[in-house]
Amino acid sequence: MIRKLAVAGLIFGALTFVVSGVSWAEKSHAAEAVEHTQEAIEHGKQGHADVLVKHSETALKHAKMAQGPHAAEGVKHLEGAIEAGKKGDAAGGTKHAEEALMHLKEAK
């Protein structure tokens, strides 16, 4: 009986650790997406379309791994930021990145 309780306790503890680890990982991806989106905005405001694209692409990778409708909206706007930035439109890319940031902050 004691052995069964000990095994059950170990299993429960392991499951709790795994589930909390998954939740932490999702928050981590959203936080990384926010950080890189903020960098994209900063550089976009300075007219650095190429650096805006670089940070937006990194943010996009993390945003795609985050979960929820806000992350999905962030993904759409990051894709817009990348598209505009690749055309040399730093101002347009910045506007998209700012929209993405609003949504990604909600995803955290």
C-alpha positions as CSV (number, residue, x, y, z in Angstrom):
1,M,0.0,0.0,0.0
2,I,2.8,2.4,1.0
3,R,4.7,1.5,-2.2
4,K,1.6,2.3,-4.4
5,L,1.2,5.6,-2.7
6,A,4.8,6.5,-3.2
7,V,4.6,5.5,-6.9
8,A,1.4,7.5,-7.3
9,G,3.1,10.5,-5.6
10,L,6.1,10.3,-7.9
11,I,3.9,10.1,-11.0
12,F,1.7,13.0,-9.9
13,G,4.9,15.1,-9.1
14,A,6.3,14.3,-12.6
15,L,3.1,15.2,-14.3
16,T,2.9,18.5,-12.4
17,F,6.5,19.3,-13.4
18,V,5.8,18.5,-17.1
19,V,2.6,20.5,-17.2
20,S,4.1,23.5,-15.5
21,G,7.1,23.3,-17.8
22,V,4.8,23.4,-20.9
23,S,3.1,26.5,-19.6
24,W,6.4,28.2,-18.8
25,A,7.7,27.4,-22.3
26,E,4.6,29.1,-23.9
27,K,5.1,32.2,-21.8
28,S,8.8,32.2,-22.7
29,H,8.0,32.2,-26.5
30,A,5.5,35.0,-26.1
31,A,8.1,37.0,-24.1
32,E,10.8,36.4,-26.7
33,A,8.4,37.5,-29.4
34,V,7.6,40.7,-27.5
35,E,11.3,41.4,-26.9
36,H,12.3,41.0,-30.6
37,T,9.2,43.0,-31.8
38,Q,10.2,45.9,-29.5
39,E,13.7,45.7,-31.1
40,A,12.1,45.7,-34.6
41,I,10.1,48.8,-33.7
42,E,13.1,50.7,-32.4
43,H,15.1,50.0,-35.5
44,G,12.1,50.7,-37.8
45,K,11.7,54.1,-36.2
46,Q,15.4,54.8,-37.1
47,G,14.7,53.8,-40.7
48,H,16.6,50.5,-40.5
49,A,14.3,48.3,-42.5
50,D,16.8,45.5,-42.8
51,V,17.2,45.2,-39.0
52,L,13.4,45.5,-38.6
53,V,13.1,42.5,-40.8
54,K,15.7,40.5,-38.9
55,H,14.1,41.1,-35.5
56,S,10.6,40.6,-36.9
57,E,11.6,37.2,-38.4
58,T,13.0,36.1,-35.0
59,A,9.8,37.4,-33.2
60,L,7.7,35.5,-35.8
61,K,9.4,32.2,-35.0
62,H,8.6,32.6,-31.3
63,A,5.1,34.0,-31.9
64,K,4.3,30.9,-34.0
65,M,5.3,28.7,-31.0
66,A,3.2,30.7,-28.6
67,Q,-0.5,29.7,-28.2
68,G,-3.7,31.6,-28.5
69,P,-5.7,34.0,-30.6
70,H,-3.5,37.0,-29.6
71,A,-0.4,35.2,-30.7
72,A,-2.1,34.4,-34.0
73,E,-2.9,38.0,-34.6
74,G,0.7,38.9,-33.7
75,V,1.9,36.5,-36.3
76,K,-0.2,38.2,-39.0
77,H,1.2,41.6,-38.2
78,L,4.8,40.3,-38.0
79,E,4.4,38.9,-41.4
80,G,3.2,42.3,-42.6
81,A,6.2,43.9,-40.9
82,I,8.6,41.6,-42.7
83,E,6.9,42.1,-46.1
84,A,7.0,45.9,-45.7
85,G,10.6,45.8,-44.4
86,K,11.8,43.7,-47.3
87,K,10.4,46.4,-49.6
88,G,12.4,49.0,-47.7
89,D,9.3,50.5,-46.0
90,A,10.6,51.0,-42.5
91,A,7.6,53.1,-41.5
92,G,5.1,50.6,-42.8
93,G,7.0,47.7,-41.1
94,T,7.0,49.7,-37.9
95,K,3.3,50.1,-37.9
96,H,2.8,46.4,-38.4
97,A,5.3,45.6,-35.7
98,E,3.5,48.0,-33.3
99,E,0.2,46.2,-34.0
100,A,1.9,42.9,-33.4
101,L,3.3,44.1,-30.1
102,M,-0.1,45.0,-28.8
103,H,-1.4,41.4,-29.5
104,L,1.8,39.7,-28.3
105,K,1.7,41.5,-25.0
106,E,-1.8,40.0,-24.5
107,A,-0.4,36.6,-25.3
108,K,2.1,36.7,-22.5
